Amino acid sequence: MHFTFVVSVAFLACSGAHIIEWPGECFEDMDPGPCRARIPSYYYESENNTCIPFEYGGCEGNKNNFENIQECEKRCKVKD
């Protein structure tokens, strides 16, 4: 059992496996903020790897807030 584990770890280390790092804002919950401006925006939903439209209030909120779907997908979406 121990030998199998060691061989598996060695294989992964040598296979060129890369760790993907996503920007932190991609994992924040959607937050429209307390204001009421209703600015069309997009947020990234990490569970579904999708950018979803929402209305940003115009103040506060968080960084998971993109002006258009292209910006959201470029920053956060995992490429197939």
PDB file of N, CA, C and O in Angstrom:
ATOM      1  N   MET A   1       0.833  -1.194   0.000  1.00  0.00           N
ATOM      2  CA  MET A   1       0.000   0.000   0.000  1.00  0.00           C
ATOM      3  C   MET A   1       0.870   1.247   0.000  1.00  0.00           C
ATOM      4  O   MET A   1       0.637   2.174  -0.775  1.00  0.00           O
ATOM      5  N   HIS A   2       1.885   1.267   0.882  1.00  0.00           N
ATOM      6  CA  HIS A   2       2.778   2.420   0.969  1.00  0.00           C
ATOM      7  C   HIS A   2       3.526   2.617  -0.349  1.00  0.00           C
ATOM      8  O   HIS A   2       3.697   3.746  -0.810  1.00  0.00           O
ATOM      9  N   PHE A   3       3.971   1.508  -0.955  1.00  0.00           N
ATOM     10  CA  PHE A   3       4.691   1.570  -2.224  1.00  0.00           C
ATOM     11  C   PHE A   3       3.820   2.191  -3.313  1.00  0.00           C
ATOM     12  O   PHE A   3       4.290   3.028  -4.083  1.00  0.00           O
ATOM     13  N   THR A   4       2.561   1.786  -3.380  1.00  0.00           N
ATOM     14  CA  THR A   4       1.630   2.325  -4.373  1.00  0.00           C
ATOM     15  C   THR A   4       1.458   3.823  -4.195  1.00  0.00           C
ATOM     16  O   THR A   4       1.437   4.565  -5.177  1.00  0.00           O
ATOM     17  N   PHE A   5       1.335   4.270  -2.973  1.00  0.00           N
ATOM     18  CA  PHE A   5       1.192   5.700  -2.696  1.00  0.00           C
ATOM     19  C   PHE A   5       2.425   6.469  -3.157  1.00  0.00           C
ATOM     20  O   PHE A   5       2.305   7.510  -3.803  1.00  0.00           O
ATOM     21  N   VAL A   6       3.608   5.957  -2.828  1.00  0.00           N
ATOM     22  CA  VAL A   6       4.865   6.619  -3.204  1.00  0.00           C
ATOM     23  C   VAL A   6       4.996   6.684  -4.725  1.00  0.00           C
ATOM     24  O   VAL A   6       5.390   7.716  -5.270  1.00  0.00           O
ATOM     25  N   VAL A   7       4.674   5.604  -5.399  1.00  0.00           N
ATOM     26  CA  VAL A   7       4.749   5.577  -6.860  1.00  0.00           C
ATOM     27  C   VAL A   7       3.753   6.571  -7.456  1.00  0.00           C
ATOM     28  O   VAL A   7       4.081   7.268  -8.416  1.00  0.00           O
ATOM     29  N   SER A   8       2.557   6.645  -6.907  1.00  0.00           N
ATOM     30  CA  SER A   8       1.547   7.589  -7.395  1.00  0.00           C
ATOM     31  C   SER A   8       2.008   9.027  -7.235  1.00  0.00           C
ATOM     32  O   SER A   8       1.854   9.835  -8.152  1.00  0.00           O
ATOM     33  N   VAL A   9       2.566   9.350  -6.091  1.00  0.00           N
ATOM     34  CA  VAL A   9       3.061  10.705  -5.843  1.00  0.00           C
ATOM     35  C   VAL A   9       4.202  11.026  -6.800  1.00  0.00           C
ATOM     36  O   VAL A   9       4.255  12.123  -7.355  1.00  0.00           O
ATOM     37  N   ALA A  10       5.100  10.095  -6.993  1.00  0.00           N
ATOM     38  CA  ALA A  10       6.224  10.303  -7.907  1.00  0.00           C
ATOM     39  C   ALA A  10       5.728  10.515  -9.334  1.00  0.00           C
ATOM     40  O   ALA A  10       6.242  11.374 -10.051  1.00  0.00           O
ATOM     41  N   PHE A  11       4.744   9.745  -9.742  1.00  0.00           N
ATOM     42  CA  PHE A  11       4.180   9.892 -11.084  1.00  0.00           C
ATOM     43  C   PHE A  11       3.579  11.277 -11.272  1.00  0.00           C
ATOM     44  O   PHE A  11       3.831  11.933 -12.283  1.00  0.00           O
ATOM     45  N   LEU A  12       2.793  11.722 -10.312  1.00  0.00           N
ATOM     46  CA  LEU A  12       2.176  13.046 -10.413  1.00  0.00           C
ATOM     47  C   LEU A  12       3.224  14.146 -10.428  1.00  0.00           C
ATOM     48  O   LEU A  12       3.080  15.125 -11.160  1.00  0.00           O
ATOM     49  N   ALA A  13       4.258  14.001  -9.645  1.00  0.00           N
ATOM     50  CA  ALA A  13       5.314  15.012  -9.595  1.00  0.00           C
ATOM     51  C   ALA A  13       6.053  15.100 -10.923  1.00  0.00           C
ATOM     52  O   ALA A  13       6.486  16.181 -11.323  1.00  0.00           O
ATOM     53  N   CYS A  14       6.197  13.990 -11.596  1.00  0.00           N
ATOM     54  CA  CYS A  14       6.941  13.965 -12.857  1.00  0.00           C
ATOM     55  C   CYS A  14       6.061  14.185 -14.083  1.00  0.00           C
ATOM     56  O   CYS A  14       6.577  14.380 -15.183  1.00  0.00           O
ATOM     57  N   SER A  15       4.762  14.156 -13.912  1.00  0.00           N
ATOM     58  CA  SER A  15       3.869  14.231 -15.067  1.00  0.00           C
ATOM     59  C   SER A  15       3.651  15.646 -15.565  1.00  0.00           C
ATOM     60  O   SER A  15       2.965  15.847 -16.567  1.00  0.00           O
ATOM     61  N   GLY A  16       4.218  16.625 -14.888  1.00  0.00           N
ATOM     62  CA  GLY A  16       4.031  18.002 -15.322  1.00  0.00           C
ATOM     63  C   GLY A  16       2.676  18.551 -14.924  1.00  0.00           C
ATOM     64  O   GLY A  16       2.181  19.487 -15.552  1.00  0.00           O
ATOM     65  N   ALA A  17       2.077  17.994 -13.904  1.00  0.00           N
ATOM     66  CA  ALA A  17       0.780  18.486 -13.442  1.00  0.00           C
ATOM     67  C   ALA A  17       0.918  19.934 -13.005  1.00  0.00           C
ATOM     68  O   ALA A  17       1.862  20.303 -12.307  1.00  0.00           O
ATOM     69  N   HIS A  18      -0.032  20.738 -13.424  1.00  0.00           N
ATOM     70  CA  HIS A  18      -0.013  22.159 -13.086  1.00  0.00           C
ATOM     71  C   HIS A  18      -1.186  22.483 -12.179  1.00  0.00           C
ATOM     72  O   HIS A  18      -2.282  21.947 -12.342  1.00  0.00           O
ATOM     73  N   ILE A  19      -0.944  23.353 -11.236  1.00  0.00           N
ATOM     74  CA  ILE A  19      -2.012  23.823 -10.367  1.00  0.00           C
ATOM     75  C   ILE A  19      -2.559  25.107 -10.967  1.00  0.00           C
ATOM     76  O   ILE A  19      -1.808  26.046 -11.230  1.00  0.00           O
ATOM     77  N   ILE A  20      -3.857  25.145 -11.180  1.00  0.00           N
ATOM     78  CA  ILE A  20      -4.498  26.330 -11.742  1.00  0.00           C
ATOM     79  C   ILE A  20      -4.899  27.243 -10.599  1.00  0.00           C
ATOM     80  O   ILE A  20      -5.535  26.811  -9.637  1.00  0.00           O
ATOM     81  N   GLU A  21      -4.523  28.500 -10.710  1.00  0.00           N
ATOM     82  CA  GLU A  21      -4.905  29.471  -9.694  1.00  0.00           C
ATOM     83  C   GLU A  21      -5.923  30.436 -10.286  1.00  0.00           C
ATOM     84  O   GLU A  21      -5.647  31.114 -11.275  1.00  0.00           O
ATOM     85  N   TRP A  22      -7.096  30.489  -9.677  1.00  0.00           N
ATOM     86  CA  TRP A  22      -8.111  31.434 -10.093  1.00  0.00           C
ATOM     87  C   TRP A  22      -8.016  32.675  -9.234  1.00  0.00           C
ATOM     88  O   TRP A  22      -7.649  32.600  -8.062  1.00  0.00           O
ATOM     89  N   PRO A  23      -8.346  33.812  -9.812  1.00  0.00           N
ATOM     90  CA  PRO A  23      -8.389  35.037  -9.003  1.00  0.00           C
ATOM     91  C   PRO A  23      -9.425  34.903  -7.896  1.00  0.00           C
ATOM     92  O   PRO A  23     -10.475  34.294  -8.100  1.00  0.00           O
ATOM     93  N   GLY A  24      -9.143  35.462  -6.737  1.00  0.00           N
ATOM     94  CA  GLY A  24     -10.033  35.356  -5.582  1.00  0.00           C
ATOM     95  C   GLY A  24     -11.434  35.862  -5.827  1.00  0.00           C
ATOM     96  O   GLY A  24     -12.395  35.313  -5.287  1.00  0.00           O
ATOM     97  N   GLU A  25     -11.569  36.915  -6.643  1.00  0.00           N
ATOM     98  CA  GLU A  25     -12.907  37.468  -6.874  1.00  0.00           C
ATOM     99  C   GLU A  25     -13.834  36.478  -7.563  1.00  0.00           C
ATOM    100  O   GLU A  25     -15.055  36.609  -7.473  1.00  0.00           O
ATOM    101  N   CYS A  26     -13.280  35.504  -8.238  1.00  0.00           N
ATOM    102  CA  CYS A  26     -14.100  34.519  -8.934  1.00  0.00           C
ATOM    103  C   CYS A  26     -14.858  33.612  -7.967  1.00  0.00           C
ATOM    104  O   CYS A  26     -15.797  32.926  -8.372  1.00  0.00           O
ATOM    105  N   PHE A  27     -14.464  33.602  -6.705  1.00  0.00           N
ATOM    106  CA  PHE A  27     -15.118  32.746  -5.716  1.00  0.00           C
ATOM    107  C   PHE A  27     -15.981  33.523  -4.730  1.00  0.00           C
ATOM    108  O   PHE A  27     -16.564  32.933  -3.820  1.00  0.00           O
ATOM    109  N   GLU A  28     -16.069  34.833  -4.900  1.00  0.00           N
ATOM    110  CA  GLU A  28     -16.937  35.624  -4.024  1.00  0.00           C
ATOM    111  C   GLU A  28     -18.385  35.458  -4.473  1.00  0.00           C
ATOM    112  O   GLU A  28     -18.660  35.285  -5.661  1.00  0.00           O
ATOM    113  N   ASP A  29     -19.302  35.511  -3.522  1.00  0.00           N
ATOM    114  CA  ASP A  29     -20.719  35.447  -3.861  1.00  0.00           C
ATOM    115  C   ASP A  29     -21.134  36.708  -4.602  1.00  0.00           C
ATOM    116  O   ASP A  29     -20.537  37.768  -4.416  1.00  0.00           O
ATOM    117  N   MET A  30     -22.155  36.594  -5.437  1.00  0.00           N
ATOM    118  CA  MET A  30     -22.701  37.762  -6.113  1.00  0.00           C
ATOM    119  C   MET A  30     -23.202  38.741  -5.057  1.00  0.00           C
ATOM    120  O   MET A  30     -23.889  38.347  -4.115  1.00  0.00           O
ATOM    121  N   ASP A  31     -22.857  40.022  -5.215  1.00  0.00           N
ATOM    122  CA  ASP A  31     -23.264  41.050  -4.256  1.00  0.00           C
ATOM    123  C   ASP A  31     -23.606  42.326  -5.012  1.00  0.00           C
ATOM    124  O   ASP A  31     -22.705  43.033  -5.463  1.00  0.00           O
ATOM    125  N   PRO A  32     -24.900  42.634  -5.161  1.00  0.00           N
ATOM    126  CA  PRO A  32     -25.292  43.835  -5.904  1.00  0.00           C
ATOM    127  C   PRO A  32     -25.012  45.133  -5.157  1.00  0.00           C
ATOM    128  O   PRO A  32     -25.078  46.212  -5.746  1.00  0.00           O
ATOM    129  N   GLY A  33     -24.700  45.039  -3.868  1.00  0.00           N
ATOM    130  CA  GLY A  33     -24.473  46.241  -3.065  1.00  0.00           C
ATOM    131  C   GLY A  33     -25.794  46.871  -2.637  1.00  0.00           C
ATOM    132  O   GLY A  33     -26.856  46.468  -3.112  1.00  0.00           O
ATOM    133  N   PRO A  34     -25.734  47.861  -1.737  1.00  0.00           N
ATOM    134  CA  PRO A  34     -26.954  48.441  -1.174  1.00  0.00           C
ATOM    135  C   PRO A  34     -27.609  49.531  -2.031  1.00  0.00           C
ATOM    136  O   PRO A  34     -28.763  49.887  -1.793  1.00  0.00           O
ATOM    137  N   CYS A  35     -26.897  50.060  -3.012  1.00  0.00           N
ATOM    138  CA  CYS A  35     -27.467  51.146  -3.828  1.00  0.00           C
ATOM    139  C   CYS A  35     -28.422  50.587  -4.880  1.00  0.00           C
ATOM    140  O   CYS A  35     -28.529  49.370  -5.038  1.00  0.00           O
ATOM    141  N   ARG A  36     -29.109  51.463  -5.595  1.00  0.00           N
ATOM    142  CA  ARG A  36     -30.189  51.016  -6.489  1.00  0.00           C
ATOM    143  C   ARG A  36     -30.026  51.457  -7.939  1.00  0.00           C
ATOM    144  O   ARG A  36     -31.020  51.741  -8.608  1.00  0.00           O
ATOM    145  N   ALA A  37     -28.802  51.519  -8.434  1.00  0.00           N
ATOM    146  CA  ALA A  37     -28.570  52.027  -9.789  1.00  0.00           C
ATOM    147  C   ALA A  37     -28.999  51.053 -10.896  1.00  0.00           C
ATOM    148  O   ALA A  37     -29.295  51.495 -12.006  1.00  0.00           O
ATOM    149  N   ARG A  38     -29.041  49.762 -10.626  1.00  0.00           N
ATOM    150  CA  ARG A  38     -29.449  48.737 -11.596  1.00  0.00           C
ATOM    151  C   ARG A  38     -28.565  48.724 -12.848  1.00  0.00           C
ATOM    152  O   ARG A  38     -29.068  48.792 -13.970  1.00  0.00           O
ATOM    153  N   ILE A  39     -27.262  48.638 -12.650  1.00  0.00           N
ATOM    154  CA  ILE A  39     -26.292  48.606 -13.746  1.00  0.00           C
ATOM    155  C   ILE A  39     -26.145  47.160 -14.234  1.00  0.00           C
ATOM    156  O   ILE A  39     -25.790  46.283 -13.447  1.00  0.00           O
ATOM    157  N   PRO A  40     -26.412  46.899 -15.515  1.00  0.00           N
ATOM    158  CA  PRO A  40     -26.251  45.530 -16.025  1.00  0.00           C
ATOM    159  C   PRO A  40     -24.802  45.066 -15.862  1.00  0.00           C
ATOM    160  O   PRO A  40     -23.876  45.732 -16.326  1.00  0.00           O
ATOM    161  N   SER A  41     -24.615  43.938 -15.211  1.00  0.00           N
ATOM    162  CA  SER A  41     -23.288  43.404 -14.918  1.00  0.00           C
ATOM    163  C   SER A  41     -23.336  41.885 -14.974  1.00  0.00           C
ATOM    164  O   SER A  41     -24.395  41.289 -15.167  1.00  0.00           O
ATOM    165  N   TYR A  42     -22.163  41.266 -14.802  1.00  0.00           N
ATOM    166  CA  TYR A  42     -22.056  39.811 -14.760  1.00  0.00           C
ATOM    167  C   TYR A  42     -21.229  39.399 -13.559  1.00  0.00           C
ATOM    168  O   TYR A  42     -20.301  40.102 -13.158  1.00  0.00           O
ATOM    169  N   TYR A  43     -21.572  38.250 -12.986  1.00  0.00           N
ATOM    170  CA  TYR A  43     -20.749  37.661 -11.928  1.00  0.00           C
ATOM    171  C   TYR A  43     -20.443  36.226 -12.319  1.00  0.00           C
ATOM    172  O   TYR A  43     -21.173  35.612 -13.097  1.00  0.00           O
ATOM    173  N   TYR A  44     -19.355  35.698 -11.771  1.00  0.00           N
ATOM    174  CA  TYR A  44     -18.947  34.331 -12.072  1.00  0.00           C
ATOM    175  C   TYR A  44     -19.486  33.383 -11.018  1.00  0.00           C
ATOM    176  O   TYR A  44     -19.311  33.608  -9.820  1.00  0.00           O
ATOM    177  N   GLU A  45     -20.139  32.327 -11.466  1.00  0.00           N
ATOM    178  CA  GLU A  45     -20.664  31.269 -10.600  1.00  0.00           C
ATOM    179  C   GLU A  45     -19.718  30.077 -10.724  1.00  0.00           C
ATOM    180  O   GLU A  45     -19.765  29.339 -11.709  1.00  0.00           O
ATOM    181  N   SER A  46     -18.859  29.893  -9.722  1.00  0.00           N
ATOM    182  CA  SER A  46     -17.811  28.872  -9.808  1.00  0.00           C
ATOM    183  C   SER A  46     -18.357  27.443  -9.836  1.00  0.00           C
ATOM    184  O   SER A  46     -17.739  26.568 -10.443  1.00  0.00           O
ATOM    185  N   GLU A  47     -19.476  27.192  -9.207  1.00  0.00           N
ATOM    186  CA  GLU A  47     -20.028  25.832  -9.180  1.00  0.00           C
ATOM    187  C   GLU A  47     -20.406  25.347 -10.570  1.00  0.00           C
ATOM    188  O   GLU A  47     -20.327  24.151 -10.854  1.00  0.00           O
ATOM    189  N   ASN A  48     -20.819  26.275 -11.447  1.00  0.00           N
ATOM    190  CA  ASN A  48     -21.255  25.911 -12.793  1.00  0.00           C
ATOM    191  C   ASN A  48     -20.308  26.399 -13.883  1.00  0.00           C
ATOM    192  O   ASN A  48     -20.568  26.188 -15.068  1.00  0.00           O
ATOM    193  N   ASN A  49     -19.195  27.058 -13.488  1.00  0.00           N
ATOM    194  CA  ASN A  49     -18.239  27.607 -14.450  1.00  0.00           C
ATOM    195  C   ASN A  49     -18.947  28.490 -15.481  1.00  0.00           C
ATOM    196  O   ASN A  49     -18.720  28.369 -16.684  1.00  0.00           O
ATOM    197  N   THR A  50     -19.810  29.382 -14.981  1.00  0.00           N
ATOM    198  CA  THR A  50     -20.645  30.212 -15.844  1.00  0.00           C
ATOM    199  C   THR A  50     -20.673  31.652 -15.358  1.00  0.00           C
ATOM    200  O   THR A  50     -20.636  31.916 -14.156  1.00  0.00           O
ATOM    201  N   CYS A  51     -20.738  32.582 -16.307  1.00  0.00           N
ATOM    202  CA  CYS A  51     -20.936  33.993 -15.983  1.00  0.00           C
ATOM    203  C   CYS A  51     -22.420  34.301 -16.126  1.00  0.00           C
ATOM    204  O   CYS A  51     -23.032  34.001 -17.151  1.00  0.00           O
ATOM    205  N   ILE A  52     -22.986  34.897 -15.095  1.00  0.00           N
ATOM    206  CA  ILE A  52     -24.426  35.104 -15.015  1.00  0.00           C
ATOM    207  C   ILE A  52     -24.731  36.593 -14.891  1.00  0.00           C
ATOM    208  O   ILE A  52     -24.071  37.298 -14.127  1.00  0.00           O
ATOM    209  N   PRO A  53     -25.734  37.083 -15.642  1.00  0.00           N
ATOM    210  CA  PRO A  53     -26.083  38.502 -15.536  1.00  0.00           C
ATOM    211  C   PRO A  53     -26.760  38.824 -14.207  1.00  0.00           C
ATOM    212  O   PRO A  53     -27.474  37.995 -13.641  1.00  0.00           O
ATOM    213  N   PHE A  54     -26.526  40.041 -13.719  1.00  0.00           N
ATOM    214  CA  PHE A  54     -27.224  40.565 -12.547  1.00  0.00           C
ATOM    215  C   PHE A  54     -27.188  42.081 -12.630  1.00  0.00           C
ATOM    216  O   PHE A  54     -26.495  42.643 -13.478  1.00  0.00           O
ATOM    217  N   GLU A  55     -27.925  42.737 -11.763  1.00  0.00           N
ATOM    218  CA  GLU A  55     -27.948  44.197 -11.730  1.00  0.00           C
ATOM    219  C   GLU A  55     -27.158  44.689 -10.532  1.00  0.00           C
ATOM    220  O   GLU A  55     -27.539  44.467  -9.382  1.00  0.00           O
ATOM    221  N   TYR A  56     -26.043  45.366 -10.819  1.00  0.00           N
ATOM    222  CA  TYR A  56     -25.203  45.952  -9.773  1.00  0.00           C
ATOM    223  C   TYR A  56     -25.823  47.268  -9.335  1.00  0.00           C
ATOM    224  O   TYR A  56     -26.241  48.075 -10.166  1.00  0.00           O
ATOM    225  N   GLY A  57     -25.880  47.477  -8.034  1.00  0.00           N
ATOM    226  CA  GLY A  57     -26.502  48.677  -7.484  1.00  0.00           C
ATOM    227  C   GLY A  57     -25.697  49.950  -7.662  1.00  0.00           C
ATOM    228  O   GLY A  57     -26.252  51.043  -7.555  1.00  0.00           O
ATOM    229  N   GLY A  58     -24.395  49.837  -7.931  1.00  0.00           N
ATOM    230  CA  GLY A  58     -23.582  51.019  -8.178  1.00  0.00           C
ATOM    231  C   GLY A  58     -22.641  51.401  -7.055  1.00  0.00           C
ATOM    232  O   GLY A  58     -21.796  52.277  -7.238  1.00  0.00           O
ATOM    233  N   CYS A  59     -22.763  50.767  -5.892  1.00  0.00           N
ATOM    234  CA  CYS A  59     -21.836  51.060  -4.796  1.00  0.00           C
ATOM    235  C   CYS A  59     -21.596  49.797  -3.976  1.00  0.00           C
ATOM    236  O   CYS A  59     -22.420  48.883  -3.933  1.00  0.00           O
ATOM    237  N   GLU A  60     -20.442  49.786  -3.334  1.00  0.00           N
ATOM    238  CA  GLU A  60     -20.006  48.664  -2.493  1.00  0.00           C
ATOM    239  C   GLU A  60     -20.012  47.372  -3.295  1.00  0.00           C
ATOM    240  O   GLU A  60     -19.384  47.335  -4.353  1.00  0.00           O
ATOM    241  N   GLY A  61     -20.676  46.323  -2.863  1.00  0.00           N
ATOM    242  CA  GLY A  61     -20.596  45.041  -3.552  1.00  0.00           C
ATOM    243  C   GLY A  61     -19.228  44.421  -3.357  1.00  0.00           C
ATOM    244  O   GLY A  61     -18.597  44.627  -2.319  1.00  0.00           O
ATOM    245  N   ASN A  62     -18.751  43.653  -4.355  1.00  0.00           N
ATOM    246  CA  ASN A  62     -17.414  43.064  -4.290  1.00  0.00           C
ATOM    247  C   ASN A  62     -16.811  43.006  -5.691  1.00  0.00           C
ATOM    248  O   ASN A  62     -17.372  43.564  -6.633  1.00  0.00           O
ATOM    249  N   LYS A  63     -15.679  42.336  -5.828  1.00  0.00           N
ATOM    250  CA  LYS A  63     -14.968  42.314  -7.111  1.00  0.00           C
ATOM    251  C   LYS A  63     -15.496  41.279  -8.101  1.00  0.00           C
ATOM    252  O   LYS A  63     -15.060  41.254  -9.251  1.00  0.00           O
ATOM    253  N   ASN A  64     -16.425  40.429  -7.675  1.00  0.00           N
ATOM    254  CA  ASN A  64     -17.046  39.483  -8.606  1.00  0.00           C
ATOM    255  C   ASN A  64     -18.162  40.232  -9.327  1.00  0.00           C
ATOM    256  O   ASN A  64     -19.347  39.954  -9.144  1.00  0.00           O
ATOM    257  N   ASN A  65     -17.746  41.185 -10.148  1.00  0.00           N
ATOM    258  CA  ASN A  65     -18.646  42.130 -10.793  1.00  0.00           C
ATOM    259  C   ASN A  65     -17.957  42.602 -12.070  1.00  0.00           C
ATOM    260  O   ASN A  65     -16.974  43.340 -12.012  1.00  0.00           O
ATOM    261  N   PHE A  66     -18.468  42.179 -13.214  1.00  0.00           N
ATOM    262  CA  PHE A  66     -17.829  42.476 -14.491  1.00  0.00           C
ATOM    263  C   PHE A  66     -18.791  43.227 -15.400  1.00  0.00           C
ATOM    264  O   PHE A  66     -19.996  42.976 -15.382  1.00  0.00           O
ATOM    265  N   GLU A  67     -18.255  44.153 -16.196  1.00  0.00           N
ATOM    266  CA  GLU A  67     -19.081  44.994 -17.066  1.00  0.00           C
ATOM    267  C   GLU A  67     -19.737  44.208 -18.190  1.00  0.00           C
ATOM    268  O   GLU A  67     -20.823  44.569 -18.644  1.00  0.00           O
ATOM    269  N   ASN A  68     -19.087  43.131 -18.647  1.00  0.00           N
ATOM    270  CA  ASN A  68     -19.656  42.347 -19.737  1.00  0.00           C
ATOM    271  C   ASN A  68     -19.247  40.880 -19.585  1.00  0.00           C
ATOM    272  O   ASN A  68     -18.357  40.542 -18.804  1.00  0.00           O
ATOM    273  N   ILE A  69     -19.912  40.031 -20.342  1.00  0.00           N
ATOM    274  CA  ILE A  69     -19.674  38.589 -20.218  1.00  0.00           C
ATOM    275  C   ILE A  69     -18.260  38.215 -20.679  1.00  0.00           C
ATOM    276  O   ILE A  69     -17.655  37.293 -20.133  1.00  0.00           O
ATOM    277  N   GLN A  70     -17.737  38.923 -21.675  1.00  0.00           N
ATOM    278  CA  GLN A  70     -16.393  38.625 -22.162  1.00  0.00           C
ATOM    279  C   GLN A  70     -15.348  38.850 -21.072  1.00  0.00           C
ATOM    280  O   GLN A  70     -14.446  38.032 -20.894  1.00  0.00           O
ATOM    281  N   GLU A  71     -15.469  39.953 -20.347  1.00  0.00           N
ATOM    282  CA  GLU A  71     -14.533  40.254 -19.256  1.00  0.00           C
ATOM    283  C   GLU A  71     -14.624  39.193 -18.161  1.00  0.00           C
ATOM    284  O   GLU A  71     -13.604  38.742 -17.640  1.00  0.00           O
ATOM    285  N   CYS A  72     -15.843  38.800 -17.816  1.00  0.00           N
ATOM    286  CA  CYS A  72     -16.067  37.776 -16.791  1.00  0.00           C
ATOM    287  C   CYS A  72     -15.439  36.445 -17.210  1.00  0.00           C
ATOM    288  O   CYS A  72     -14.718  35.822 -16.430  1.00  0.00           O
ATOM    289  N   GLU A  73     -15.712  36.017 -18.432  1.00  0.00           N
ATOM    290  CA  GLU A  73     -15.187  34.736 -18.903  1.00  0.00           C
ATOM    291  C   GLU A  73     -13.668  34.758 -19.029  1.00  0.00           C
ATOM    292  O   GLU A  73     -13.008  33.772 -18.704  1.00  0.00           O
ATOM    293  N   LYS A  74     -13.112  35.858 -19.492  1.00  0.00           N
ATOM    294  CA  LYS A  74     -11.656  35.963 -19.631  1.00  0.00           C
ATOM    295  C   LYS A  74     -10.966  35.854 -18.274  1.00  0.00           C
ATOM    296  O   LYS A  74      -9.913  35.228 -18.155  1.00  0.00           O
ATOM    297  N   ARG A  75     -11.557  36.458 -17.263  1.00  0.00           N
ATOM    298  CA  ARG A  75     -10.945  36.495 -15.933  1.00  0.00           C
ATOM    299  C   ARG A  75     -11.153  35.196 -15.152  1.00  0.00           C
ATOM    300  O   ARG A  75     -10.254  34.754 -14.437  1.00  0.00           O
ATOM    301  N   CYS A  76     -12.328  34.586 -15.283  1.00  0.00           N
ATOM    302  CA  CYS A  76     -12.685  33.497 -14.363  1.00  0.00           C
ATOM    303  C   CYS A  76     -13.001  32.142 -14.987  1.00  0.00           C
ATOM    304  O   CYS A  76     -12.732  31.114 -14.365  1.00  0.00           O
ATOM    305  N   LYS A  77     -13.554  32.105 -16.175  1.00  0.00           N
ATOM    306  CA  LYS A  77     -14.062  30.838 -16.703  1.00  0.00           C
ATOM    307  C   LYS A  77     -12.936  29.863 -17.026  1.00  0.00           C
ATOM    308  O   LYS A  77     -11.926  30.236 -17.622  1.00  0.00           O
ATOM    309  N   VAL A  78     -13.127  28.611 -16.623  1.00  0.00           N
ATOM    310  CA  VAL A  78     -12.173  27.546 -16.912  1.00  0.00           C
ATOM    311  C   VAL A  78     -12.373  27.127 -18.361  1.00  0.00           C
ATOM    312  O   VAL A  78     -13.488  26.817 -18.779  1.00  0.00           O
ATOM    313  N   LYS A  79     -11.291  27.119 -19.119  1.00  0.00           N
ATOM    314  CA  LYS A  79     -11.361  26.725 -20.529  1.00  0.00           C
ATOM    315  C   LYS A  79     -11.486  25.212 -20.623  1.00  0.00           C
ATOM    316  O   LYS A  79     -10.858  24.474 -19.865  1.00  0.00           O
ATOM    317  N   ASP A  80     -12.302  24.767 -21.561  1.00  0.00           N
ATOM    318  CA  ASP A  80     -12.485  23.321 -21.776  1.00  0.00           C
ATOM    319  C   ASP A  80     -11.280  22.714 -22.432  1.00  0.00           C
ATOM    320  O   ASP A  80     -11.257  21.511 -22.689  1.00  0.00           O
TER     321      ASP A  80
END
